[in-house]
Amino acid sequence: MSSAANIGDLSALADVASKARPVHVICLGLSALDQVWRVDRLFAGRSEKIKATGYGTLGGGMAANASVAIARLGASVAFWGRAGNDAAGHEMKSAFIAEGVDVENFRLFPDGRSSVSGIIVDSFGERQIVNFRGLYPEAADWLPLEAVARASSVLADPRWVEGAATLFREARARGIPTVLDGDMADAEVFERLLPLTDHTIFSEPALKSFAGSAEDKSLAALARFGCRVIAVTRGEGGVSWYANGQSHRQAAYGVEVVDTTGAGDVFHGAYALAIGASLDVRTAMAFSAATAAMKCRHAGGRNGIPDINECLAFMRTKP
């Protein structure tokens, strides 16, 4: 297995920072409203009452957080997704607009119900999440697929399968790289989406659930689906990936962790931006790991996402 010992050529990212290299990413999938409680410790698995030391409400969701990360990092981004025409839906839409995310195709369905999550975060930054995924139509025939031609890359999570498959097919036909956030999903979801995906990045629980093991050898076994890159994020264990018949690993950047909520989403957003900027995979992994690590220094799923210059400066100070 090779190990990423250096961060490679960052000139393409510097060009993104200076606006010399325009990058546009389409993110499709889940947008949720997160209700976050901060506590001294997580629930111990039995009926009990815990006092909260803090509370807040903010936008969340895998592809949604990824889109905000891309906007904070200085690229153009559009979020394609669904919510209810309810208070939560309008609050999420306003949050996107405030971040500079294009929400023209974030549809609020009159008879729908928005996705809402309850998140408990302890003093070590670990969390427990309960999510109501929302209720809205599965059909994706309203998506403006002609807009895909303007994308540098596209990203989807597995929460809107019809939408992800529709977006990925169009991107594949146009030669635009596709990135899948491999979070927990039924096996048939991955069996449908992986053949349409160029870069798949699993969480450890999702890889174990789908492949039977979260070990690196499972990544090589999934090469049968035809993905160019198959990876798994391991938190403080870094990220492992399989590409071109070889296994590779990028170490995590050491930081003082305050809150890991949304770190994986931020990683995926940074990676989609990096691939859209035509970075090699090794440098894209290093950039994504650095961006996610910097986010973990702050409480909240979106708080602390760095801009691209902050991230590049951080990477240059690390061995």
N, C-alpha and C positions, 0 to 999 in steps of 0.2 A: 504493500500500500504506500502510495506517495503521500507526503504531508506538505501542506502549503507553508513553506518556510519564509516567504516574503509576499508582499502585497501586489507585486507585478506593476504594470504600467497604468498609472492613474490619469494619464493625459486626457483620455476620453471623458472621464468624470469632471476633470477641470474644465473641459470644453462645455459640458452641460452646465456647470456652475456659472460660466461666463456668458451663457446663452449662445455660444458659437456653434453648439451642436443641439438643435431642437430635438426633444424626445416627447412623444405623446403615447400614453398608455391608456387602454380601456380596461377597467376592472369591473367584473360582473359577479354578483352573488348576494351574500347576506349583509343587510344593514340592520342593526339592532340598537335599541336604546338600553344602555347599561345603567343599572342602579347599583351603586357600589357602596358597600359598608366596610369600613376598616375596623379590625378587631385585634386584640392581643394574640389570640390563638384561633385556629379553625375548629369547627365542630368535631367532636370526638367519635361520632357515629351513633349517638343515641339521642333521645329527646332531651333537649336542654335549652336554656336561654343564655345568650351571650350579650354583654353590653358592647355597643359600637362606640368606637372612639372618634369616628368621623363618618360622613355620608355625602354622596354626591351623585348627580345624574349626568351622563355624557353619552355621546354616540359611540357605538361599537359595531362588532361584526367583522368577519375575516376580510372579505374583499373591501368593505367600507374602510376599515382601518388601513389597509394597504393603500387605498386611494389617497387617504389623508397623508400618509407617509410620503408618497410620490410627490404630492403637492408641496409639502414642507421641504422636500429635497430639491425643489426647483424645476420639476418637469411639468408638462401639461398632462392633465388626467381627467377622464370622464368616468363616472360611476353609473353602471347600468344595473338596475335592480327594482325591487318591488317592496311596497309597504302599504299599510292601510291609510285611507284618508281620515286619519284620526290625530289626536294630539301628539302621539309619539312619532307618527310619520312626518308631521310638519316640523317637529323639533329636530328630527334627524336631517331633514332637507335644509333647514336654516343653518345647521352646523356645517353641512357640506359647503354651502354657499360661502360661509364665513372663512372657510379654508381655501377657497378658490377652486373647488372641484366642480366640474361641469355636471349638472344634474338634469339636463334636458330629458334624459331617458331613465330617470329614477321615478317610476310611476307609482302614484298613490291611488290605489283602487278604492272606489266608493264603498264596496261591500267587503273590503279586506280588513284584516287586523294585523297591525304591525308586530314585529318580533321584539320582545323585551327580555332582557337578561338580568338576573340578580347575582351579584358577584361579591363574595366575601374574601377580603385580603388581610392576611395576618402580618405581624410585625417583621417577619422574615421575607415578605414579598411573595409568599406562596398564596394560591387562591383556590376557591371552590366556586363553580359556576352552575347556575340553573337557567336554562334558556327555553322560552316559548318561541318557537320558530316562526310563528305568524301563519296567517291564512290568506292566500291569494292565488289567482290562476297560474297553472304551470305553463301554459302556452307561451311561446316566445316569438310568435309570428309578427309581433308589432315592433321588433327590434330593427333599427335602421342599419342594415348590414352594409350598405354602401359606405358608411362612415368608417368601417374597418380598414379601408384602403389608406386612410390617413394615419393609422396607428403604427408605432415603432415596435410594439409588442402588446400582447393581451394577457390578462390574468383572470382566472375564475376560481372560486371555491366550489365545493361540492353540494351547496345547499339549494341551488337552482339548476337541476341537472339538464332540463330541456334548454334553458338559456345557455349554459356552458357548452353543451354539445353544438348548438347552433352557432355560437360565437367561434368556437374552435374550428369547426368545419370551414367557415368562411375565411378565417385567418390562415388555415392550412392551405386553402386553395390559392391564397394571395402570397404565400411564402412569408408570412409574418409569424414570428415565434410565439408559441403558446406556453403559458406557465400555469400549472395547477397547484393550488394550495391543498395538499393531501391531508386534510383534517378527517376526523372520524366520519365514516359513511358506510353504508351497506356495500357488500362486495360487488353487487351488480352495478353500482354507481361507478366504481373504479374500472370495472370491466368495460363499461361503455366509454368512459372519458380517456383512459390511458392511451388507447390507440390513436387519439386525436391530439395528444399532448407531446410537446417537445421537451419540456422541463417539468418534472414532477418533484415536489418537495413535501415529503410526509412529516407529520409529527411522529414521535416514537409510539404513542398508543395506537395511532391509525395504522402505522406500518405493521405492528404486531398483530392487530386485529385482522388485517387483510392478508398478510403474508405468513402469519403463524409465528413470526419471530421478528424482533427489531434489530437483530444482528446485521452486520454489514453484508453477510452472504445473501440476505433476503433481497438486497438491492440488485445484485447481479441476477438473481432468479427472475426478477420482474422485467429484465431487459427483453423478455419475449414479447412485451407489448409494443416495442418499437420506439420507446422514448429515447431521445438523445442523451438526457441526463436524468438519473433517478437518485434522489437525495433524501436524507432524514436529518432533521434538526434535533440536537440532544441537549439543549439548554447549556449548562456550564461545561458539557462534554463536547461542545462545538457542533460541527456538521460533517456528515460523511456523505459521499456521493460516488456513483458508478457511472463511468462514461468511457466510451471507446475501449471497452474490454478491461478497464483498470479501475481499482478502487482508490479513492482519495479522501483526505481529511483536512478540514480547516479547524484549528483550535479556536475556542471561544476567547474573546477579549476579556481580560480581568477587570471588573468594575465592582463597586460596592452596590449590591442589589437592594433596591427599595421595593420594587413592584414588577413582577414579570408579566402582568396582564397586557396582552396585545403584542408581546415581543415577537411571537411567531408571525403575526400579521405584518408587522413592520419589516421583518426579514423578507417576507414574500414581496412586499411592495418595492423594497430596495433592489431586490434581485430582478424583478420585472423591468425596473428602470435601467439597471445595469445591462441586461440583455438587450433592451431596446437601444441602448447606446453602443451596442456591438462590442462590449467587453468580453474577454475570454472568460470561461467558466470559473477558473481559479480566482481571478480578480473579482468577479461578481460575487463569489461566495465570501471573500474577505470583506468586501464593502458591505454586504448584507449583514454579516456577523457584527461588524463594527456599529452599524446603524442600530441594530437590535440591542446591543449591549448598552449603548448610550441612552436609549429609551428606558432601560431597566433601572437607571439611576434616579428615576422620578416616579412618583405615584400617579396612577391613572393610565388607562390604555393608550391614550394619545399624547399625554403630557411628556415632554422631554424628547420627542422626536427631533433630531437635529436637522439643521439645514445642511446642504451638501458641503459647504466650506468648513463648517464645524466638524463634520464627519471626516473629511480629508485631513484636516489638521490633527484630529484624534489618531487616525491611522498612521500618520507620519511620526507620531511620538512613541508608537509601540514597536517592539522588536519584531 
